[in-house]
């Protein structure tokens, strides 16, 4: 059997880390805001193939105390950079099947520019920085721990990351729908 | 001191173990772990280290009763 290596999150942490399947519809239903003209929902989902092999299932493990703290900080940072009405991020831990959602990020803002940019920023930061790891189990019986963040190979420092989204290139005051 | 490892490191070390003797900073600990498991050298170079749920750098003075958390590169999302 595949060991379930992450311990179940405490109640206060469940806002950010969930051992239960992510209920995207419920999260979306709770994310509407009267001042938000734009809502962006991102769901990172389990693909059926990776590295040219058929994926059986994934397991996500987190160091929950720091993952919770860092996701909270990332959301606060996004709130400060863009004038968001709302920012939600929840990551799954445990074993996931193909098609399940591993992470959901919802951002709501007055206009779509801010909502898209903030959403991209949040998911990038979570993927690179939060202590959460994926192990892929393949149909051929092999497994592989994921390495989404290989930035250290370029930067030479495990603390220095390269992001796909560069928020400083998109000044929020220029973005209006 | 106590060491806790996660993800791919668990394939090479116990999830929790102890390191004894003079290990005063992060690089000294990294060297000790490399000696214990030379196959992990490159992986250890890419890891972040934390004490009391805060990342540490090499200036942080490790104490005998510290618990050091070793975090491989993130692969969430």
gemmi code that builds the backbone of each chain (N, CA, C; Angstrom):
import gemmi

chains = {
    "A": [
        ("UNK", (0.841, -1.202, 0.000), (0.000, 0.000, 0.000), (0.875, 1.251, 0.000)),
        ("UNK", (0.318, 2.300, -0.564), (1.025, 3.577, -0.570), (0.793, 4.257, 0.786)),
        ("UNK", (1.860, 4.631, 1.472), (1.655, 5.239, 2.786), (1.066, 6.645, 2.661)),
        ("UNK", (0.170, 6.974, 3.542), (-0.357, 8.336, 3.604), (0.545, 9.109, 4.551)),
        ("UNK", (1.423, 9.908, 3.969), (2.494, 10.447, 4.795), (2.141, 11.752, 5.485)),
        ("UNK", (1.108, 12.447, 5.020), (0.788, 13.699, 5.695), (-0.275, 13.456, 6.744)),
        ("UNK", (-0.086, 14.066, 7.898), (-1.070, 13.878, 8.953), (-2.273, 14.770, 8.659)),
        ("UNK", (-3.471, 14.413, 9.184), (-4.660, 15.195, 8.840), (-4.550, 16.622, 9.395)),
        ("UNK", (-4.923, 17.628, 8.590), (-4.817, 18.994, 9.077), (-5.796, 19.306, 10.200)),
        ("UNK", (-5.399, 20.178, 11.122), (-6.287, 20.619, 12.194), (-7.343, 21.550, 11.610)),
        ("UNK", (-8.423, 21.734, 12.378), (-9.571, 22.488, 11.874), (-9.186, 23.861, 11.331)),
        ("UNK", (-8.355, 24.590, 12.057), (-7.989, 25.951, 11.653), (-7.197, 25.969, 10.356)),
        ("UNK", (-6.545, 24.860, 10.035), (-5.698, 24.815, 8.843), (-6.468, 24.401, 7.592)),
        ("UNK", (-7.699, 23.922, 7.805), (-8.439, 23.328, 6.686), (-8.834, 24.358, 5.636)),
        ("UNK", (-8.761, 25.633, 5.984), (-9.039, 26.677, 5.026), (-8.011, 26.610, 3.881)),
        ("UNK", (-6.802, 26.161, 4.193), (-5.723, 26.206, 3.210), (-5.279, 24.816, 2.742)),
        ("UNK", (-5.374, 23.836, 3.616), (-4.920, 22.479, 3.296), (-6.068, 21.522, 3.622)),
        ("UNK", (-6.405, 20.666, 2.684), (-7.539, 19.775, 2.892), (-7.179, 18.324, 2.597)),
        ("UNK", (-7.527, 17.451, 3.537), (-7.345, 16.017, 3.301), (-8.564, 15.439, 2.582)),
        ("UNK", (-9.629, 16.239, 2.513), (-10.858, 15.820, 1.837), (-10.860, 16.370, 0.410)),
        ("UNK", (-11.620, 15.722, -0.515), (-11.724, 16.257, -1.879), (-12.159, 17.725, -1.867)),
        ("UNK", (-11.592, 18.518, -2.767), (-11.923, 19.941, -2.830), (-13.278, 20.106, -3.505)),
        ("UNK", (-14.192, 20.787, -2.811), (-15.533, 21.017, -3.349), (-15.516, 22.366, -4.087)),
        ("UNK", (-15.190, 22.281, -5.389), (-15.004, 23.508, -6.179), (-16.296, 24.315, -6.246)),
        ("UNK", (-17.407, 23.621, -6.395), (-18.695, 24.316, -6.523), (-19.024, 25.084, -5.248)),
        ("UNK", (-18.765, 24.469, -4.100), (-19.039, 25.141, -2.822), (-18.099, 26.331, -2.623)),
        ("UNK", (-16.828, 26.152, -2.998), (-15.874, 27.256, -2.869), (-16.303, 28.428, -3.750)),
        ("UNK", (-16.732, 28.103, -4.964), (-17.164, 29.150, -5.900), (-18.412, 29.859, -5.378)),
        ("UNK", (-19.338, 29.061, -4.840), (-20.596, 29.634, -4.353), (-20.345, 30.641, -3.231)),
        ("UNK", (-19.280, 30.404, -2.465), (-18.979, 31.300, -1.347), (-18.070, 32.457, -1.728)),
        ("UNK", (-17.767, 32.584, -3.022), (-16.733, 33.545, -3.423), (-17.288, 34.759, -4.177)),
        ("UNK", (-18.599, 34.878, -4.278), (-19.162, 36.040, -4.985), (-19.147, 37.257, -4.066)),
        ("UNK", (-18.837, 38.402, -4.630), (-18.715, 39.613, -3.816), (-19.364, 40.772, -4.583)),
        ("UNK", (-20.176, 41.586, -3.896), (-20.905, 42.649, -4.612), (-19.992, 43.671, -5.300)),
        ("UNK", (-18.772, 43.841, -4.808), (-17.879, 44.836, -5.428), (-16.954, 44.226, -6.481)),
        ("UNK", (-17.072, 42.917, -6.690), (-16.189, 42.236, -7.642), (-16.908, 42.056, -8.978)),
        ("UNK", (-16.356, 42.668, -10.017), (-16.909, 42.481, -11.353), (-16.243, 41.328, -12.077)),
        ("UNK", (-15.205, 40.774, -11.456), (-14.479, 39.662, -12.085), (-14.092, 38.644, -11.028)),
        ("UNK", (-14.335, 37.382, -11.341), (-13.905, 36.296, -10.464), (-13.151, 35.286, -11.324)),
        ("UNK", (-11.946, 34.919, -10.884), (-11.158, 33.916, -11.603), (-10.988, 32.718, -10.696)),
        ("UNK", (-11.312, 31.533, -11.221), (-11.119, 30.298, -10.461), (-10.140, 29.419, -11.235)),
        ("UNK", (-9.047, 29.064, -10.568), (-8.077, 28.129, -11.142), (-8.162, 26.816, -10.375)),
        ("UNK", (-8.209, 25.723, -11.116), (-8.131, 24.403, -10.487), (-6.980, 23.631, -11.120)),
        ("UNK", (-6.011, 23.239, -10.315), (-4.918, 22.395, -10.795), (-5.357, 20.948, -10.650)),
        ("UNK", (-5.364, 20.195, -11.754), (-5.975, 18.868, -11.738), (-4.997, 17.759, -12.100)),
        ("UNK", (-5.315, 16.560, -11.684), (-4.428, 15.411, -11.894), (-4.565, 14.914, -13.328)),
        ("UNK", (-3.453, 14.930, -14.057), (-3.415, 14.476, -15.455), (-3.227, 12.966, -15.537)),
        ("UNK", (-3.688, 12.394, -16.654), (-3.612, 10.934, -16.808), (-2.226, 10.471, -17.270)),
        ("UNK", (-1.388, 11.426, -17.680), (-0.044, 11.007, -18.089), (0.971, 12.066, -17.683)),
        ("UNK", (2.176, 11.586, -17.423), (3.261, 12.477, -17.030), (4.558, 11.767, -17.358)),
        ("UNK", (5.545, 12.523, -17.823), (6.845, 11.952, -18.185), (6.674, 10.801, -19.181)),
        ("UNK", (5.641, 10.902, -20.021), (5.391, 9.888, -21.046), (4.819, 8.595, -20.501)),
        ("UNK", (4.376, 8.619, -19.247), (3.845, 7.383, -18.655), (2.420, 7.599, -18.159)),
        ("UNK", (1.674, 6.504, -18.106), (0.305, 6.581, -17.620), (0.303, 6.720, -16.100)),
        ("UNK", (-0.446, 7.700, -15.619), (-0.491, 7.962, -14.170), (-1.634, 7.158, -13.546)),
        ("UNK", (-1.309, 6.459, -12.469), (-2.320, 5.708, -11.732), (-2.986, 6.624, -10.701)),
        ("UNK", (-2.175, 7.240, -9.849), (-2.681, 8.203, -8.870), (-1.535, 9.084, -8.390)),
        ("UNK", (-1.887, 10.119, -7.667), (-0.878, 11.007, -7.084), (-1.053, 11.018, -5.582)),
        ("UNK", (0.035, 11.312, -4.905), (-0.086, 11.573, -3.481), (0.571, 12.909, -3.188)),
        ("UNK", (-0.155, 13.768, -2.480), (0.417, 15.043, -2.054), (0.700, 14.999, -0.568)),
        ("UNK", (1.870, 15.472, -0.232), (2.285, 15.558, 1.160), (2.596, 17.013, 1.454)),
        ("UNK", (2.329, 17.446, 2.673), (2.657, 18.832, 3.030), (3.289, 18.858, 4.412)),
        ("UNK", (4.168, 19.802, 4.626), (4.545, 20.121, 6.005), (3.561, 21.209, 6.425)),
        ("UNK", (2.480, 20.751, 7.060), (1.300, 21.588, 7.204), (1.543, 22.906, 7.962)),
        ("UNK", (2.276, 22.907, 9.077), (2.434, 24.197, 9.788), (3.005, 25.307, 8.899)),
        ("UNK", (4.029, 24.977, 8.118), (4.625, 26.017, 7.279), (3.828, 26.247, 5.998)),
        ("UNK", (3.197, 25.201, 5.473), (2.380, 25.368, 4.259), (1.232, 26.332, 4.535)),
        ("UNK", (0.577, 26.168, 5.687), (-0.543, 27.037, 6.060), (-0.071, 28.484, 6.219)),
        ("UNK", (1.042, 28.634, 6.929), (1.577, 29.978, 7.167), (1.936, 30.655, 5.840)),
        ("UNK", (2.553, 29.890, 4.940), (3.017, 30.494, 3.691), (1.864, 30.803, 2.743)),
        ("UNK", (0.875, 29.936, 2.680), (-0.277, 30.224, 1.807), (-0.991, 31.484, 2.316)),
        ("UNK", (-1.120, 31.576, 3.640), (-1.739, 32.769, 4.224), (-0.960, 34.040, 3.830)),
        ("UNK", (0.376, 33.955, 3.922), (1.213, 35.117, 3.559), (1.093, 35.465, 2.081)),
        ("UNK", (1.043, 34.428, 1.230), (0.935, 34.652, -0.221), (-0.389, 35.369, -0.535)),
        ("UNK", (-1.460, 34.940, 0.128), (-2.759, 35.583, -0.098), (-2.734, 37.035, 0.390)),
        ("UNK", (-2.084, 37.269, 1.530), (-1.970, 38.646, 2.041), (-1.165, 39.511, 1.069)),
        ("UNK", (-0.100, 38.921, 0.513), (0.732, 39.652, -0.443), (-0.088, 40.021, -1.689)),
        ("UNK", (-0.895, 39.083, -2.153), (-1.729, 39.335, -3.336), (-2.754, 40.431, -3.046)),
        ("UNK", (-3.329, 40.395, -1.853), (-4.282, 41.441, -1.451), (-3.620, 42.810, -1.481)),
        ("UNK", (-2.360, 42.850, -1.029), (-1.651, 44.130, -0.968), (-1.251, 44.631, -2.352)),
        ("UNK", (-0.917, 43.715, -3.268), (-0.447, 44.113, -4.601), (-1.593, 44.552, -5.511)),
        ("UNK", (-2.711, 43.852, -5.419), (-3.869, 44.152, -6.255), (-5.018, 44.433, -5.306)),
        ("UNK", (-5.926, 45.292, -5.701), (-7.037, 45.535, -4.762), (-8.085, 44.453, -4.975)),
        ("UNK", (-7.898, 43.366, -4.236), (-8.801, 42.217, -4.365), (-9.953, 42.342, -3.385)),
        ("UNK", (-11.102, 41.857, -3.817), (-12.226, 41.746, -2.885), (-12.106, 40.438, -2.110)),
        ("UNK", (-11.410, 39.474, -2.734), (-11.399, 38.144, -2.136), (-10.284, 37.289, -2.741)),
        ("UNK", (-9.625, 36.517, -1.914), (-8.616, 35.566, -2.411), (-8.689, 34.300, -1.571)),
        ("UNK", (-8.844, 33.178, -2.257), (-8.962, 31.881, -1.585), (-7.946, 30.930, -2.219)),
        ("UNK", (-7.255, 30.147, -1.401), (-6.402, 29.094, -1.954), (-6.500, 27.879, -1.035)),
        ("UNK", (-6.767, 26.750, -1.633), (-6.845, 25.510, -0.836), (-6.162, 24.392, -1.600)),
        ("UNK", (-5.246, 23.689, -0.921), (-4.484, 22.609, -1.547), (-4.851, 21.285, -0.902)),
        ("UNK", (-4.944, 20.295, -1.715), (-5.283, 18.945, -1.264), (-4.039, 18.214, -0.772)),
        ("UNK", (-4.183, 17.373, 0.229), (-3.140, 16.401, 0.574), (-3.762, 15.009, 0.559)),
        ("UNK", (-2.912, 13.990, 0.495), (-3.398, 12.615, 0.447), (-3.370, 12.089, -0.970)),
        ("UNK", (-4.123, 11.003, -1.178), (-4.069, 10.337, -2.478), (-5.165, 10.848, -3.405)),
        ("UNK", (-4.803, 11.173, -4.633), (-5.757, 11.731, -5.598), (-5.782, 10.893, -6.868)),
        ("UNK", (-6.974, 10.754, -7.451), (-7.117, 10.041, -8.723), (-7.068, 11.038, -9.873)),
        ("UNK", (-6.903, 10.497, -11.073), (-6.908, 11.311, -12.288), (-8.215, 12.105, -12.352)),
        ("UNK", (-8.102, 13.402, -12.683), (-9.279, 14.254, -12.815), (-9.643, 15.006, -11.549)),
        ("UNK", (-9.071, 14.599, -10.414), (-9.375, 15.317, -9.168), (-8.617, 16.634, -9.117)),
        ("UNK", (-9.173, 17.554, -8.352), (-8.534, 18.855, -8.184), (-7.521, 18.785, -7.040)),
        ("UNK", (-6.295, 19.235, -7.336), (-5.238, 19.226, -6.332), (-5.131, 20.565, -5.623)),
        ("UNK", (-5.497, 21.622, -6.330), (-5.410, 22.966, -5.735), (-6.429, 23.863, -6.414)),
        ("UNK", (-7.056, 24.705, -5.608), (-8.006, 25.683, -6.137), (-7.580, 27.069, -5.672)),
        ("UNK", (-7.537, 28.009, -6.609), (-7.272, 29.409, -6.263), (-8.403, 30.247, -6.848)),
        ("UNK", (-9.039, 31.041, -6.008), (-10.102, 31.938, -6.473), (-9.713, 33.363, -6.116)),
        ("UNK", (-9.794, 34.250, -7.101), (-9.556, 35.667, -6.841), (-10.729, 36.451, -7.390)),
        ("UNK", (-11.139, 37.467, -6.660), (-12.217, 38.332, -7.118), (-11.784, 39.779, -6.934)),
        ("UNK", (-12.009, 40.568, -7.983), (-11.612, 41.978, -7.957), (-12.620, 42.780, -8.765)),
        ("UNK", (-12.466, 44.094, -8.725), (-13.387, 44.953, -9.471), (-13.335, 44.614, -10.961)),
        ("UNK", (-12.109, 44.379, -11.473), (-11.926, 44.148, -12.912), (-11.090, 42.898, -13.162)),
        ("UNK", (-11.186, 42.361, -14.383), (-10.568, 41.065, -14.641), (-9.039, 41.100, -14.619)),
        ("UNK", (-8.449, 42.250, -14.974), (-6.985, 42.328, -14.989), (-6.390, 41.946, -13.652)),
        ("UNK", (-6.897, 42.558, -12.612), (-6.383, 42.273, -11.267), (-6.669, 40.827, -10.859)),
        ("UNK", (-7.885, 40.366, -11.176), (-8.277, 39.015, -10.752), (-7.390, 37.958, -11.418)),
        ("UNK", (-7.118, 38.123, -12.733), (-6.251, 37.171, -13.439), (-4.812, 37.243, -12.911)),
        ("UNK", (-4.284, 38.459, -12.818), (-2.883, 38.621, -12.415), (-2.654, 38.077, -11.007)),
        ("UNK", (-3.558, 38.382, -10.111), (-3.406, 37.936, -8.726), (-3.513, 36.420, -8.639)),
        ("UNK", (-4.428, 35.845, -9.423), (-4.610, 34.398, -9.395), (-3.334, 33.700, -9.854)),
        ("UNK", (-2.764, 34.204, -10.949), (-1.529, 33.628, -11.501), (-0.376, 33.744, -10.500)),
        ("UNK", (-0.302, 34.875, -9.861), (0.731, 35.136, -8.863), (0.607, 34.142, -7.694)),
        ("UNK", (-0.615, 33.952, -7.229), (-0.836, 33.081, -6.065), (-0.467, 31.630, -6.403)),
        ("UNK", (-0.929, 31.121, -7.538), (-0.639, 29.718, -7.855), (0.851, 29.508, -8.119)),
        ("UNK", (1.500, 30.481, -8.760), (2.951, 30.380, -8.996), (3.715, 30.304, -7.682)),
        ("UNK", (3.357, 31.202, -6.772), (4.060, 31.260, -5.486), (3.840, 29.978, -4.688)),
        ("UNK", (2.608, 29.477, -4.700), (2.317, 28.245, -3.965), (3.150, 27.102, -4.539)),
        ("UNK", (3.179, 27.005, -5.870), (3.915, 25.900, -6.499), (5.412, 25.951, -6.196)),
        ("UNK", (5.974, 27.154, -6.143), (7.418, 27.272, -5.946), (7.823, 27.253, -4.474)),
        ("UNK", (6.977, 27.795, -3.606), (7.451, 28.080, -2.251), (6.817, 27.254, -1.139)),
        ("UNK", (5.540, 26.940, -1.260), (4.881, 26.257, -0.144), (5.428, 24.827, -0.024)),
        ("UNK", (5.710, 24.386, 1.204), (6.250, 23.030, 1.377), (5.186, 21.953, 1.170)),
        ("UNK", (4.890, 21.736, -0.114), (3.905, 20.733, -0.546), (4.564, 19.953, -1.678)),
        ("UNK", (4.422, 18.631, -1.628), (5.117, 17.798, -2.623), (4.164, 16.781, -3.233)),
        ("UNK", (4.459, 16.492, -4.501), (3.655, 15.531, -5.252), (4.486, 14.285, -5.507)),
        ("UNK", (3.878, 13.124, -5.313), (4.513, 11.879, -5.740), (3.591, 11.235, -6.769)),
        ("UNK", (4.126, 10.986, -7.958), (3.332, 10.369, -9.017), (3.530, 8.856, -8.976)),
        ("UNK", (2.438, 8.139, -8.957), (2.479, 6.672, -9.037), (1.984, 6.274, -10.421)),
        ("UNK", (2.822, 5.553, -11.159), (2.502, 5.228, -12.545), (1.887, 3.834, -12.655)),
        ("UNK", (1.188, 3.646, -13.785), (0.517, 2.363, -14.023), (1.521, 1.213, -14.106)),
        ("UNK", (2.782, 1.519, -14.465), (3.785, 0.453, -14.572), (4.419, 0.091, -13.214)),
        ("UNK", (3.872, 0.690, -12.122), (4.345, 0.306, -10.786), (5.483, 1.181, -10.268)),
        ("UNK", (5.989, 2.099, -11.098), (7.064, 2.985, -10.635), (6.458, 4.235, -10.004)),
        ("UNK", (7.302, 4.977, -9.280), (6.853, 6.243, -8.709), (7.938, 7.286, -8.867)),
        ("UNK", (7.503, 8.540, -8.801), (8.460, 9.633, -8.952), (8.000, 10.835, -8.142)),
        ("UNK", (8.891, 11.306, -7.250), (8.578, 12.553, -6.534), (8.754, 13.701, -7.501)),
        ("UNK", (7.743, 14.574, -7.561), (7.762, 15.696, -8.500), (8.753, 16.755, -8.090)),
        ("UNK", (9.280, 17.466, -9.069), (10.173, 18.589, -8.806), (9.743, 19.777, -9.629)),
        ("UNK", (8.556, 20.333, -9.322), (8.080, 21.494, -10.097), (9.063, 22.640, -10.014)),
        ("UNK", (9.619, 22.802, -8.832), (10.515, 23.937, -8.644), (11.956, 23.464, -8.787)),
        ("UNK", (12.558, 23.805, -9.934), (13.973, 23.493, -10.155), (14.785, 24.780, -10.245)),
        ("UNK", (14.225, 25.843, -9.658), (14.837, 27.168, -9.792), (16.271, 27.192, -9.273)),
        ("UNK", (16.544, 26.394, -8.230), (17.887, 26.433, -7.633), (18.970, 26.066, -8.643)),
        ("UNK", (18.579, 25.288, -9.680), (19.573, 24.898, -10.696), (20.023, 26.116, -11.505)),
        ("UNK", (19.151, 27.119, -11.578), (19.491, 28.352, -12.291), (20.016, 29.411, -11.315)),
        ("UNK", (19.337, 29.553, -10.189), (19.682, 30.648, -9.267), (20.789, 30.256, -8.296)),
        ("UNK", (21.014, 28.952, -8.118), (22.025, 28.489, -7.175), (21.608, 28.639, -5.723)),
        ("UNK", (20.328, 28.963, -5.481), (19.865, 29.207, -4.109), (18.446, 28.661, -3.968)),
        ("UNK", (18.253, 27.675, -3.055), (16.908, 27.113, -2.886), (15.849, 28.145, -2.499)),
        ("UNK", (16.295, 29.335, -2.055), (15.330, 30.374, -1.646), (15.038, 31.367, -2.767)),
        ("UNK", (15.720, 31.247, -3.911), (15.490, 32.206, -5.010), (14.748, 31.514, -6.157)),
        ("UNK", (13.605, 32.079, -6.515), (12.738, 31.444, -7.506), (12.546, 32.304, -8.745)),
        ("UNK", (12.189, 31.628, -9.835), (11.872, 32.336, -11.076), (10.397, 32.069, -11.353)),
        ("UNK", (9.621, 33.134, -11.461), (8.187, 32.964, -11.625), (7.766, 33.172, -13.071)),
        ("UNK", (6.752, 32.392, -13.484), (6.196, 32.580, -14.827), (5.513, 33.941, -14.910)),
        ("UNK", (4.866, 34.320, -13.828), (4.213, 35.625, -13.808), (5.163, 36.609, -13.149)),
        ("UNK", (5.339, 37.749, -13.760), (6.215, 38.765, -13.177), (5.340, 39.964, -12.829)),
        ("UNK", (4.848, 40.018, -11.597), (3.864, 41.033, -11.237), (4.350, 42.460, -11.486)),
        ("UNK", (5.668, 42.708, -11.332), (6.158, 44.080, -11.484), (6.002, 44.565, -12.928)),
        ("UNK", (5.849, 43.621, -13.892), (5.657, 44.000, -15.292), (4.217, 44.435, -15.583)),
        ("UNK", (3.350, 44.166, -14.629), (1.936, 44.448, -14.861), (1.462, 45.414, -13.771)),
        ("UNK", (1.794, 46.714, -13.891), (1.355, 47.634, -12.844), (-0.164, 47.620, -12.738)),
        ("UNK", (-0.664, 47.476, -11.533), (-2.103, 47.257, -11.378), (-2.907, 48.483, -11.841)),
        ("UNK", (-2.306, 49.697, -11.773), (-3.091, 50.885, -12.147), (-3.362, 50.948, -13.645)),
        ("UNK", (-2.621, 50.163, -14.452), (-2.858, 50.188, -15.901), (-3.912, 49.168, -16.311)),
        ("UNK", (-4.333, 48.336, -15.377), (-5.236, 47.253, -15.747), (-6.680, 47.637, -15.443)),
        ("UNK", (-7.442, 47.827, -16.469), (-8.862, 48.114, -16.310), (-9.625, 47.360, -17.388)),
        ("UNK", (-10.766, 46.859, -17.013), (-11.555, 46.134, -18.015), (-12.251, 47.127, -18.929)),
    ],
    "B": [
        ("UNK", (20.588, 16.523, 17.780), (19.353, 17.236, 17.426), (18.458, 16.328, 16.589)),
        ("UNK", (17.181, 16.694, 16.580), (16.198, 15.902, 15.825), (16.094, 16.445, 14.408)),
        ("UNK", (15.955, 15.516, 13.472), (15.807, 15.890, 12.069), (14.502, 15.286, 11.558)),
        ("UNK", (13.744, 16.094, 10.836), (12.535, 15.581, 10.175), (12.664, 15.835, 8.686)),
        ("UNK", (12.428, 14.800, 7.885), (12.529, 14.989, 6.427), (11.186, 14.672, 5.752)),
        ("UNK", (11.053, 15.165, 4.537), (9.793, 15.027, 3.812), (10.039, 14.558, 2.378)),
        ("UNK", (8.955, 14.138, 1.769), (8.891, 13.829, 0.335), (10.028, 12.898, -0.094)),
        ("UNK", (10.757, 13.264, -1.143), (11.763, 12.361, -1.720), (12.852, 11.990, -0.705)),
        ("UNK", (13.091, 12.850, 0.271), (14.134, 12.532, 1.261), (13.782, 11.311, 2.098)),
        ("UNK", (12.489, 11.032, 2.202), (12.064, 9.864, 2.984), (12.465, 8.542, 2.323)),
        ("UNK", (12.779, 8.615, 1.020), (13.280, 7.409, 0.345), (14.729, 7.126, 0.736)),
        ("UNK", (15.380, 8.091, 1.393), (16.809, 7.953, 1.711), (17.117, 8.018, 3.201)),
        ("UNK", (16.231, 8.642, 3.965), (16.419, 8.761, 5.415), (15.133, 8.331, 6.110)),
        ("UNK", (15.253, 7.996, 7.413), (14.040, 7.816, 8.203), (13.311, 9.157, 8.238)),
        ("UNK", (11.997, 9.077, 8.405), (11.205, 10.315, 8.463), (11.686, 11.226, 9.607)),
        ("UNK", (12.043, 10.603, 10.730), (12.597, 11.344, 11.866), (13.805, 10.589, 12.384)),
        ("UNK", (14.868, 11.307, 12.648), (16.040, 10.652, 13.233), (16.849, 11.685, 14.006)),
        ("UNK", (17.889, 11.212, 14.684), (18.702, 12.128, 15.485), (20.114, 12.198, 14.940)),
        ("UNK", (20.698, 13.375, 15.048), (22.097, 13.572, 14.695), (22.801, 14.064, 15.951)),
        ("UNK", (23.872, 13.373, 16.314), (24.574, 13.743, 17.549), (25.932, 14.367, 17.233)),
        ("UNK", (26.505, 15.030, 18.240), (27.829, 15.633, 18.078), (27.738, 17.061, 17.590)),
        ("UNK", (28.908, 17.637, 17.292), (28.966, 19.058, 16.950), (28.465, 19.312, 15.534)),
        ("UNK", (27.262, 19.855, 15.457), (26.716, 20.287, 14.163), (26.154, 21.685, 14.423)),
        ("UNK", (26.966, 22.701, 14.108), (26.651, 24.054, 14.584), (25.823, 24.894, 13.632)),
        ("UNK", (25.844, 24.525, 12.354), (25.071, 25.326, 11.409), (24.562, 24.454, 10.257)),
        ("UNK", (23.826, 25.099, 9.363), (23.135, 24.376, 8.292), (24.106, 23.600, 7.391)),
        ("UNK", (25.230, 24.246, 7.031), (26.168, 23.556, 6.131), (26.825, 22.360, 6.813)),
        ("UNK", (27.097, 22.502, 8.130), (27.675, 21.369, 8.865), (26.698, 20.202, 8.896)),
        ("UNK", (25.414, 20.552, 9.069), (24.393, 19.500, 9.079), (24.271, 18.872, 7.689)),
        ("UNK", (24.299, 19.705, 6.668), (24.210, 19.195, 5.297), (25.373, 18.224, 5.006)),
        ("UNK", (26.582, 18.605, 5.464), (27.749, 17.733, 5.256), (27.578, 16.401, 5.973)),
        ("UNK", (27.057, 16.485, 7.204), (26.862, 15.265, 7.984), (25.879, 14.330, 7.272)),
        ("UNK", (24.814, 14.932, 6.734), (23.797, 14.119, 6.056), (24.348, 13.530, 4.753)),
        ("UNK", (25.218, 14.296, 4.083), (25.870, 13.781, 2.868), (26.730, 12.567, 3.191)),
        ("UNK", (27.444, 12.658, 4.334), (28.280, 11.520, 4.752), (27.410, 10.301, 5.043)),
        ("UNK", (26.260, 10.552, 5.673), (25.362, 9.440, 6.000), (24.823, 8.805, 4.730)),
        ("UNK", (24.616, 9.636, 3.710), (23.943, 9.152, 2.502), (24.461, 9.897, 1.268)),
        ("UNK", (25.631, 9.489, 0.765), (26.263, 10.205, -0.357), (25.364, 10.314, -1.596)),
        ("UNK", (24.482, 9.359, -1.805), (23.602, 9.390, -2.987), (22.676, 10.604, -2.962)),
        ("UNK", (22.501, 11.194, -1.772), (21.568, 12.316, -1.597), (22.207, 13.679, -1.751)),
        ("UNK", (23.497, 13.712, -2.053), (24.244, 14.966, -2.074), (23.546, 16.079, -2.856)),
        ("UNK", (23.204, 15.793, -4.113), (22.606, 16.823, -4.969), (21.243, 17.235, -4.435)),
        ("UNK", (20.482, 16.259, -3.968), (19.154, 16.566, -3.445), (19.257, 17.489, -2.230)),
        ("UNK", (20.219, 17.196, -1.340), (20.384, 18.010, -0.133), (20.747, 19.458, -0.474)),
        ("UNK", (21.503, 19.643, -1.559), (21.869, 21.002, -1.975), (20.651, 21.841, -2.335)),
        ("UNK", (19.593, 21.172, -2.801), (18.422, 21.920, -3.262), (17.390, 22.133, -2.148)),
        ("UNK", (17.653, 21.581, -0.957), (16.661, 21.648, 0.125), (16.759, 22.941, 0.931)),
        ("UNK", (15.610, 23.340, 1.471), (15.565, 24.432, 2.446), (15.497, 23.818, 3.838)),
        ("UNK", (16.078, 24.517, 4.810), (16.103, 24.044, 6.186), (15.308, 25.010, 7.060)),
        ("UNK", (14.609, 24.471, 8.060), (13.811, 25.333, 8.940), (13.908, 24.855, 10.386)),
        ("UNK", (13.836, 25.821, 11.296), (13.757, 25.539, 12.736), (12.615, 26.400, 13.293)),
        ("UNK", (11.792, 25.838, 14.159), (10.614, 26.539, 14.691), (9.759, 27.112, 13.552)),
        ("UNK", (9.643, 26.361, 12.471), (8.814, 26.741, 11.322), (9.244, 28.042, 10.647)),
        ("UNK", (10.526, 28.394, 10.796), (11.094, 29.528, 10.057), (12.295, 28.998, 9.276)),
        ("UNK", (12.441, 29.454, 8.021), (13.630, 29.058, 7.256), (14.874, 29.590, 7.942)),
        ("UNK", (15.944, 28.818, 7.886), (17.210, 29.282, 8.455), (18.243, 29.407, 7.333)),
        ("UNK", (19.259, 30.249, 7.582), (20.417, 30.266, 6.681), (21.625, 29.809, 7.489)),
        ("UNK", (22.788, 29.906, 6.880), (23.965, 29.324, 7.530), (24.417, 30.115, 8.758)),
        ("UNK", (23.883, 31.337, 8.933), (24.242, 32.134, 10.118), (23.504, 31.661, 11.369)),
        ("UNK", (22.446, 30.899, 11.167), (21.654, 30.421, 12.310), (22.459, 29.391, 13.093)),
        ("UNK", (22.601, 29.630, 14.401), (23.360, 28.702, 15.253), (22.456, 27.562, 15.712)),
        ("UNK", (22.751, 26.393, 15.234), (21.947, 25.233, 15.627), (22.300, 24.797, 17.045)),
        ("UNK", (21.274, 24.459, 17.826), (21.454, 23.981, 19.199), (21.141, 22.484, 19.252)),
        ("UNK", (21.719, 21.847, 20.252), (21.568, 20.402, 20.426), (20.088, 19.983, 20.507)),
        ("UNK", (19.257, 20.840, 21.131), (17.841, 20.449, 21.316), (16.915, 20.967, 20.206)),
        ("UNK", (17.490, 21.499, 19.125), (16.659, 21.961, 18.004), (16.082, 20.777, 17.224)),
        ("UNK", (14.911, 21.010, 16.636), (14.386, 20.089, 15.629), (14.516, 20.781, 14.275)),
        ("UNK", (15.249, 20.159, 13.373), (15.486, 20.773, 12.061), (14.602, 20.070, 11.030)),
        ("UNK", (13.841, 20.898, 10.318), (12.940, 20.412, 9.278), (13.660, 20.584, 7.943)),
        ("UNK", (13.721, 19.531, 7.140), (14.409, 19.636, 5.846), (13.386, 19.469, 4.723)),
        ("UNK", (13.279, 20.529, 3.889), (12.209, 20.614, 2.905), (12.774, 20.573, 1.484)),
        ("UNK", (12.518, 19.503, 0.754), (12.933, 19.437, -0.661), (12.216, 20.518, -1.482)),
        ("UNK", (12.683, 20.780, -2.712), (12.008, 21.774, -3.559), (10.517, 21.453, -3.684)),
        ("UNK", (9.701, 22.493, -3.674), (8.250, 22.314, -3.696), (7.791, 21.691, -5.017)),
        ("UNK", (6.745, 20.910, -4.936), (6.132, 20.377, -6.161), (4.626, 20.282, -5.988)),
        ("UNK", (4.075, 21.316, -5.340), (2.617, 21.372, -5.191), (1.970, 21.860, -6.477)),
        ("UNK", (0.654, 21.973, -6.433), (-0.088, 22.514, -7.574), (-0.460, 21.462, -8.584)),
    ],
}
model = gemmi.Model(1)
for chain_id, residues in chains.items():
    chain = gemmi.Chain(chain_id)
    for i, (resn, *xyz) in enumerate(residues, 1):
        res = gemmi.Residue()
        res.name, res.seqid = resn, gemmi.SeqId(i, " ")
        for name, pos in zip(("N", "CA", "C"), xyz):
            atom = gemmi.Atom()
            atom.name, atom.element = name, gemmi.Element(name[0])
            atom.pos, atom.b_iso = gemmi.Position(*pos), 0.0
            res.add_atom(atom)
        chain.add_residue(res)
    model.add_chain(chain)
structure = gemmi.Structure()
structure.add_model(model)
structure.setup_entities()
